[in-house]
């Protein structure tokens, strides 16, 4: 069938009649006469060479051919409607799926998204939080912001921001910390990246103590535990500048270690569209400034 000659009015009439199993109710929905709906459906059946309804004394019943056609049309009309709904003020609203590691989201991104929305009102950013374990394809994401070394299989990774790690704790706990050796007496809160404390102690020239503190899958959550006085977090200072300025957190030692950075990632197979390019450019400019 020539796409240019698709009988759209007849298809719409059939889909409405199939939902209601009644020509009259379909006509009311479409704001046409009952005779017009009946005529459109009959014309469609003639064109297809197949019966779509059994005409019964008290309504309609779908034939096997009608049952096969209904879900295809319903999904198609729903997609058309959803696409038309994304036009606002005469302009198409693009959707961008973004997965973000929680610490970067709360420590940097969320307070700046309003700026992106103001400069790109036609792009609807849909943010989901992850803890560095993300399935770009499975979750239908355009981008994911992650922490690590940038080596993810099948993924293009662009560096965003260094995030060296340093001990952070509450003011109450900081009072007893004069030297790195003093940390051996404290509860050390741990990330699922188990070697980080060992690397920090190596950099400090101190033998690492046995680690028995709680383990967290989010630096933001770990820093929250540190603020509550539960122990010492090893976390990216740059993500907690507000808490440090408010003295909710204290950095007892200047030493920081490079254990990774934040990256903007996408699948190698994912081509950048208009919305993706706009967000990428804004993000890179924002982190540089």
GIHUPE-V17024 format. One record per residue. N is the residue number from 1. SS is DSSP state (H for helix, E for strand, L for the rest). PHI is phi in degrees with one decimal (999 if undefined). Layout:
N | SS | PHI
N | SS | PHI
//
This chain:
1 | L | 999
2 | L | -67.7
3 | H | -60.3
4 | H | -66.7
5 | H | -108.4
6 | L | -60.3
7 | L | -80.5
8 | H | -62.0
9 | H | -63.1
10 | H | -69.3
11 | H | -63.8
12 | H | -66.0
13 | H | -64.4
14 | H | -63.2
15 | H | -61.3
16 | H | -66.7
17 | H | -64.9
18 | H | -67.6
19 | H | -69.4
20 | H | -89.8
21 | L | 50.7
22 | L | -164.2
23 | H | -69.0
24 | H | -66.1
25 | H | -67.0
26 | H | -63.7
27 | H | -64.1
28 | H | -62.6
29 | H | -61.3
30 | H | -88.9
31 | L | 59.9
32 | L | -132.7
33 | L | -82.4
34 | H | -62.0
35 | H | -64.7
36 | H | -66.4
37 | H | -64.6
38 | H | -59.5
39 | H | -66.1
40 | H | -62.4
41 | H | -65.8
42 | H | -62.5
43 | H | -65.1
44 | H | -66.5
45 | H | -60.4
46 | H | -65.0
47 | H | -67.4
48 | H | -80.3
49 | L | 70.1
50 | L | -148.2
51 | L | -84.6
52 | L | -105.0
53 | E | -130.7
54 | E | -92.6
55 | E | -82.7
56 | E | -111.2
57 | L | -57.5
58 | L | -119.7
59 | E | 137.9
60 | E | -128.5
61 | E | -137.2
62 | E | -73.2
63 | L | -80.4
64 | H | -60.6
65 | H | -65.3
66 | H | -64.4
67 | H | -59.7
68 | H | -69.8
69 | H | -83.9
70 | H | -56.7
71 | H | -63.1
72 | H | -64.5
73 | H | -67.7
74 | H | -60.7
75 | H | -64.6
76 | H | -65.3
77 | H | -65.8
78 | H | -63.1
79 | H | -66.0
80 | H | -62.6
81 | H | -63.4
82 | H | -64.3
83 | H | -68.4
84 | H | -65.3
85 | H | -65.3
86 | L | -85.6
87 | E | -91.4
88 | E | -138.8
89 | L | 54.2
90 | L | 76.3
91 | E | -137.2
92 | E | -70.9
93 | L | -93.2
94 | E | -83.1
95 | E | -109.7
96 | E | -127.5
97 | E | -88.7
98 | E | -129.4
99 | E | -97.6
100 | E | -134.9
101 | E | -62.0
102 | H | -56.8
103 | H | -65.6
104 | H | -68.5
105 | H | -62.4
106 | H | -79.4
107 | H | -88.5
108 | H | -144.5
109 | H | -71.4
110 | L | -60.2
111 | L | -73.7
112 | L | -109.7
113 | H | -63.0
114 | H | -62.6
115 | H | -64.7
116 | H | -63.6
117 | H | -62.2
118 | H | -69.1
119 | H | -91.0
120 | L | -135.3
121 | L | -66.9
122 | L | -87.8
123 | E | -115.2
124 | E | -98.5
125 | E | -85.4
126 | E | -112.2
127 | E | -96.8
128 | E | -125.3
129 | E | -96.1
130 | E | -132.9
131 | L | -111.1
132 | L | 78.9
133 | L | -112.0
134 | L | -140.1
135 | L | -113.2
136 | L | -57.7
137 | L | -72.2
138 | L | -63.3
139 | L | -93.4
140 | L | 65.1
141 | L | -92.4
142 | L | -78.3
143 | E | -134.7
144 | E | -137.6
145 | E | -98.4
146 | E | -132.5
147 | E | -111.1
148 | E | 157.7
149 | L | -99.7
150 | L | 85.8
151 | L | -100.7
152 | L | -119.9
153 | L | -59.8
154 | L | 70.1
155 | E | -126.3
156 | E | -90.4
157 | E | -121.8
158 | E | -116.9
159 | E | -65.8
160 | E | -108.7
161 | E | -154.9
162 | E | -63.3
163 | L | -146.8
164 | L | -63.1
165 | E | -99.7
166 | E | -149.9
167 | E | -64.1
168 | E | -133.7
169 | E | -155.9
170 | L | -75.3
171 | H | -60.1
172 | H | -63.9
173 | H | -79.3
174 | H | -65.4
175 | L | -60.4
176 | L | -97.3
177 | L | -113.1
178 | L | -104.2
179 | L | -134.0
180 | H | -54.4
181 | H | -60.1
182 | H | -65.4
183 | H | -64.6
184 | H | -62.0
185 | H | -88.0
186 | L | -100.3
187 | L | -81.3
188 | E | -99.5
189 | L | -75.9
190 | E | -118.0
191 | E | -89.3
192 | L | -67.9
193 | L | -84.4
194 | L | -69.6
195 | L | -89.4
196 | H | -65.5
197 | H | -61.7
198 | H | -58.8
199 | H | -65.8
200 | H | -66.8
201 | H | -63.4
202 | H | -59.8
203 | H | -64.8
204 | H | -82.6
205 | L | 74.0
206 | L | -125.2
207 | L | -65.2
208 | L | -70.1
209 | L | -77.2
210 | L | -67.6
211 | L | -98.4
212 | L | -133.6
213 | L | -77.6
214 | L | -60.6
215 | E | -112.1
216 | E | -125.8
217 | L | -101.7
218 | L | -146.9
219 | H | -64.5
220 | H | -63.6
221 | H | -67.9
222 | H | -64.9
223 | H | -65.4
224 | H | -62.5
225 | H | -65.3
226 | H | -64.8
227 | H | -62.3
228 | L | -79.7
229 | L | 83.3
230 | L | -82.0
231 | L | 162.1
232 | E | -107.4
233 | E | -94.9
234 | E | -110.5
235 | E | -144.6
236 | E | -74.2
237 | H | -55.2
238 | H | -63.5
239 | H | -88.9
240 | H | -130.3
241 | H | -65.6
242 | H | -64.6
243 | H | -67.1
244 | H | -68.9
245 | H | -64.4
246 | L | -86.2
247 | L | 60.7
248 | L | -74.5
249 | L | -124.7
250 | E | -129.8
251 | L | -101.1
252 | L | -74.4
253 | L | -131.5
254 | L | -76.2
255 | L | -64.3
256 | L | -127.3
257 | E | -121.2
258 | L | -90.6
259 | L | -113.1
260 | L | 145.2
261 | E | -148.8
262 | E | -90.3
263 | E | -131.1
264 | E | -95.4
265 | E | -123.6
266 | E | -148.8
267 | E | -66.1
268 | L | -60.0
269 | L | -81.4
270 | L | -93.7
271 | L | -78.4
272 | L | -75.6
273 | L | -92.6
274 | H | -58.7
275 | H | -65.5
276 | H | -64.2
277 | H | -63.8
278 | H | -64.4
279 | H | -66.7
280 | H | -59.3
281 | H | -63.6
282 | H | -61.8
283 | H | -63.8
284 | H | -64.0
285 | H | -65.7
286 | H | -68.1
287 | H | -71.4
288 | H | -72.5
289 | L | -88.6
//
